[in-house]
Amino acid sequence: MINEKMEIFRDNQLAVSVQHSINVNQFITVPHLHYHYEIYYNINGGKSFLIENEFYECGPRDLFVIPKTHIHKVVAEKNMPYERCVIHIDDEIISSVNSMPQMNSCLSWLDEVGTKYPRKVRLSQSRHEKFMMHIREYDRLDEVGNELMLYSKLLEILAFARAEFGSSPCDDKSAVPESWSDKALGYIEKNFRKISVLGIATSLYVNEDYLNKVFKAETGITLNNYIILRKIAEAKKLLYLGHSVKETCVLSGFNDYANFIRTFKRIEGCSPGSFEIRKATSEVFNSKK
């Protein structure tokens, strides 16, 4: 049974969130995905970034764009402050802007990151200062509750990102995961539909018990439970994309239909069919107030 409470598929209730955060103590997270598009900016302390099944270098002033439902995780440096800005934007907002008259699907490039556009760009010092000015101004407008100006500032931030990504070639540099837990996470991303803890340890040439112990210490969750939660996250993604429950069962790696229904309900508190309905009828534009 899964005792650890760990969200891999994160249901952000805000249509837009803009955060500037600093962690002094060691920052640890697990890979996660969501319905929102994400703009991530590493100011200092980031080391590498897992997106889908690839690790990328993450240095100071690196700006990443993560399309909706792409799984990702940052690896922060140890023994140093970790400062970043993270922006989440609901996909309905992106779709509404794309469909406006004379906008010509101007934000469709967000879905082409990783193929036509690079996953990250590095800002110059002057562009860093410009980006941080946008973040500070957004926070100020959020404090006074000026929704129209907030929306305008959000579009400015998106235009800023488009200018940076549109002028940079796709030359993302891969990073090699260093810890056993990150190596295991990278392997799981490529093989989670049909995988075992023993299989992971064998592939990584490490003792199974040792790998389990290290993974639990570094992520707060056991390897076996992480694999189950990763499959559930994939199932929620597939349901969101319109797949049937039966298709989702197979595509997420469960195969056994009864076990899939039982596991999904135990973890999510509802059946996969109910989750489909709940997502389809839920409010997308939630107020921050």
For each residue, the residues with C-beta under 8 A, 3 or more apart:
1: 266
2: 225 228 229 266 267
3: 225
4: 220 221 222 225
5:
6: 30 220 221 225 226 229
7: 10 32
8: 30 31 32 33 71 226 229 230 232 233
9: 32 33 34 232 233 236 237
10: 7 32 33 34
11: 34 35
12: 17 34 35 36 88 90
13: 286
14: 17 88 90 286 288
15: 89 90 92 93 284 285 286
16: 87 88 89 90 93 150 154 288
17: 12 14 86 87 88 288
18: 85 86 87 135 138 139 142 157
19: 85 86 87
20: 83 84 85 135 139
21: 83 84 85 86
22: 81 82 83
23: 26 27 45 76 81 82 83
24: 81
25:
26: 23 76 78 79
27: 23 45 74 76 82
28: 76 218 219 220
29: 32 73 74
30: 6 8 73 185 219 220 221 226
31: 8 50 71 72 73 185 189 230
32: 7 8 9 10 29 71 72 73 233
33: 8 9 10 69 70 71 72 233 237
34: 9 10 11 12 38 68 69 88
35: 11 12 68 69 90 91 240
36: 12 68 88 89 90 91
37: 65 66 67 68 88 89 91 94 110
38: 34 64 65 66 72 86 87 88 89
39: 63 64 65 66 85 86 87 89 157 161
40: 49 63 64 65 66 72 74 84 85 86 87
41: 61 62 63 64 84 85 86 123 131
42: 45 46 49 58 59 60 61 62 63 64 74 84
43: 60 61 83 84 85
44: 60 80 81 82 83
45: 23 27 42 76 77 80 81 82 83 84
46: 42 49 58 59 60 62 74 75 76 77 82 84
47: 58 74 75 76 77 175
48: 55 56 57 58 74 75 175 177 182
49: 40 42 46 55 56 57 58 62 64 72 73 74 75 120 175
50: 31 53 54 55 56 71 72 73 74 75 177 182 185 186 189
51: 54 56 64 66 70 71 72 114 119
52: 70 71 72 114 189
53: 50 186 189 190
54: 50 51 174 186
55: 48 49 50 75 174 175 176 177 182 186
56: 48 49 50 51 64 119 120 172 173 174 175
57: 48 49 62 173 174 175
58: 42 46 47 48 49 62 64 74 75 120 175
59: 42 46 62 122
60: 42 43 44 46
61: 41 42 43 122 123 124 125 128
62: 41 42 46 49 57 58 59 120 121 122 123
63: 39 40 41 42 120 121 122 123 131 161 164
64: 38 39 40 41 42 49 51 56 58 119 120
65: 37 38 39 40 110 113 117 119 120 161 165
66: 37 38 39 40 51 70 72 113 119
67: 37 70 110 111 113 114
68: 34 35 36 37 91
69: 33 34 35 237 240 241
70: 33 51 52 66 67 114
71: 8 31 32 33 50 51 52 189 233
72: 31 32 33 38 40 49 50 51 52 66
73: 29 30 31 32 49 50 185
74: 27 29 40 42 46 47 48 49 50 58 84
75: 46 47 48 49 50 55 58 177 179 182
76: 23 26 27 28 45 46 47 82
77: 45 46 47 80 82
78: 26
79: 26
80: 44 45 77
81: 22 23 24 44 45
82: 22 23 27 44 45 46 76 77
83: 20 21 22 23 43 44 45
84: 20 21 40 41 42 43 45 46 74
85: 18 19 20 21 39 40 41 43 131 132 135
86: 17 18 19 21 38 39 40 41
87: 16 17 18 19 38 39 40 157
88: 12 14 16 17 34 36 37 38
89: 15 16 36 37 38 39 93 94 154 158
90: 12 14 15 16 35 36 93 94 284 285
91: 35 36 37 68 94 95
92: 15 95 96 284 285
93: 15 16 89 90 96 97 154 285
94: 37 89 90 91 97 98 107 110
95: 91 92 98 99
96: 92 93 99 100
97: 93 94 100 103 106 107 155
98: 94 95 103 105 106 107 108
99: 95 96 103 105
100: 96 97 103
101:
102:
103: 97 98 99 100 106
104:
105: 98 99 108
106: 97 98 103 109 162
107: 94 97 98 110 158 162
108: 98 105 111 112
109: 106 112 113 116 117 162 165 166
110: 37 65 67 94 107 113
111: 67 108
112: 108 109 115 116 117
113: 65 66 67 109 110 116 117 118 119 165
114: 51 52 67 70 117 118 119
115: 112
116: 109 112 113 170
117: 65 109 112 113 114 165 166 168 170
118: 113 114 121 165 168 169 170 171 172
119: 51 56 64 65 66 113 114 172
120: 49 56 58 62 63 64 65 172
121: 62 63 118 164 165 168
122: 59 61 62 63
123: 41 61 62 63 127 128 131 164
124: 61 127 128
125: 61 128 129
126: 129 130
127: 123 124 130 131 164
128: 61 123 124 125 131 132
129: 125 126 132 133
130: 126 127 133 134 160
131: 41 63 85 123 127 128 134 135 157 160
132: 85 128 129 135 136
133: 129 130 136 137
134: 130 131 137 138 153 156 157 160
135: 18 20 85 131 132 138 139 157
136: 132 133 139 140
137: 133 134 140 141 153
138: 18 134 135 141 142 150 153 154 157
139: 18 20 135 136 142 143
140: 136 137 143 144
141: 137 138 144 146 149 150 153
142: 18 138 139 145 150 288
143: 139 140
144: 140 141
145: 142 289
146: 141 149 150
147: 150 151
148: 151 152
149: 141 146 152 153
150: 16 138 141 142 146 147 153 154
151: 147 148 154 155
152: 148 149 155 156
153: 134 137 138 141 149 150 156 157
154: 16 89 93 138 150 151 157 158
155: 97 151 152 158 159
156: 134 152 153 159 160
157: 18 39 87 131 134 135 138 153 154 160 161
158: 89 107 154 155 161 162
159: 155 156 162 163
160: 130 131 134 156 157 163 164
161: 39 63 65 157 158 164 165
162: 106 107 109 158 159 165 166
163: 159 160 166 167
164: 63 121 123 127 160 161 167 168
165: 65 109 113 117 118 121 161 162 168
166: 109 117 162 163
167: 163 164
168: 117 118 121 164 165 171
169: 118
170: 116 117 118
171: 118 168
172: 56 118 119 120
173: 56 57
174: 54 55 56 57
175: 47 48 49 55 56 57 58
176: 55
177: 48 50 55 75 182 183 185 186
178: 182
179: 75 182 183 214 218
180: 183 184 204 206 210 211 214 215 218
181: 184 185 214 215 218 219
182: 48 50 55 75 177 178 179 185 186
183: 177 179 180 186 187 204
184: 180 181 187 188 200 204 211 215 223
185: 30 31 50 73 177 181 182 188 189
186: 50 53 54 55 177 182 183 189 190
187: 183 184 190 191 195 200 203 204
188: 184 185 191 192 195 200 226 227 230
189: 31 50 52 53 71 185 186 192
190: 53 186 187
191: 187 188 194 195 199
192: 188 189 195 227 230 231 234 253
193: 231 234 251 252 253
194: 191 253
195: 187 188 191 192 199 200 227
196: 199 200
197: 200 201 208 211 212 223 224 227
198: 201 202 208
199: 191 195 196 202 203
200: 184 187 188 195 196 197 203 204 211 223
201: 197 198 204 206 207 208 211
202: 198 199 205
203: 187 199 200
204: 180 183 184 187 200 201 211
205: 202
206: 180 201 210 211
207: 201 210 211
208: 197 198 201 211 212
209: 212 213
210: 180 206 207 213 214
211: 180 184 197 200 201 204 206 207 208 214 215 223
212: 197 208 209 215 216 222 223
213: 209 210 216 217
214: 179 180 181 210 211 217 218
215: 180 181 184 211 212 218 219 221 222 223 226
216: 212 213 219 220 221 222 223
217: 213 214
218: 28 179 180 181 214 215
219: 28 30 181 215 216 226
220: 4 6 28 30 216
221: 4 6 30 215 216 225 226 229
222: 4 212 215 216 225 226
223: 184 197 200 211 212 215 216 226 227
224: 197 227 228
225: 2 3 4 6 221 222 228 229
226: 6 8 30 188 215 219 221 222 223 229 230
227: 188 192 195 197 223 224 230 231
228: 2 224 225 231 232 263 267
229: 2 6 8 221 225 226 232 233 267
230: 8 31 188 192 226 227 233 234
231: 192 193 227 228 234 235 252 253 254
232: 8 9 228 229 235 236 252 263 264 267 268
233: 8 9 32 33 71 229 230 236 237
234: 192 193 230 231 237 238 251 252 253
235: 231 232 238 239 248 249 252 254 260 264 272
236: 9 232 233 239 240 268 275
237: 9 33 69 233 234 240 241
238: 234 235 241 243 247 248 251 252
239: 235 236 242 243 245 248 272 275 276 279
240: 35 69 236 237 279
241: 69 237 238
242: 239
243: 238 239 247 248 251
244: 247 248
245: 239 248 249 261 272 273 276
246: 249 250 257
247: 238 243 244 250 251
248: 235 238 239 243 244 245 251 252 260 272
249: 235 245 246 252 254 255 256 257 260 261 272
250: 246 247 254 255
251: 193 234 238 243 247 248
252: 193 231 232 234 235 238 248 249 260
253: 192 193 194 231 234
254: 231 235 249 250 257 259 260 263
255: 249 250 260
256: 249 259 260
257: 246 249 254 260 261
258: 261 262
259: 254 256 262 263
260: 235 248 249 252 254 255 256 257 263 264 272
261: 245 249 257 258 264 265 271 272
262: 258 259 265 266
263: 228 232 254 259 260 266 267
264: 232 235 260 261 267 268 271 272 275
265: 261 262 268 269 270 271
266: 1 2 262 263
267: 2 228 229 232 263 264
268: 232 236 264 265 275
269: 265
270: 265 274 275 278
271: 261 264 265 274 275
272: 235 239 245 248 249 260 261 264 275 276
273: 245 276 277
274: 270 271 277 278
275: 236 239 264 268 270 271 272 278 279
276: 239 245 272 273 279 280
277: 273 274 280 281
278: 270 274 275 281 282
279: 239 240 275 276 282
280: 276 277
281: 277 278
282: 278 279
283: 286
284: 15 90 92
285: 15 90 92 93
286: 13 14 15 283
287:
288: 14 16 17 142
289: 145
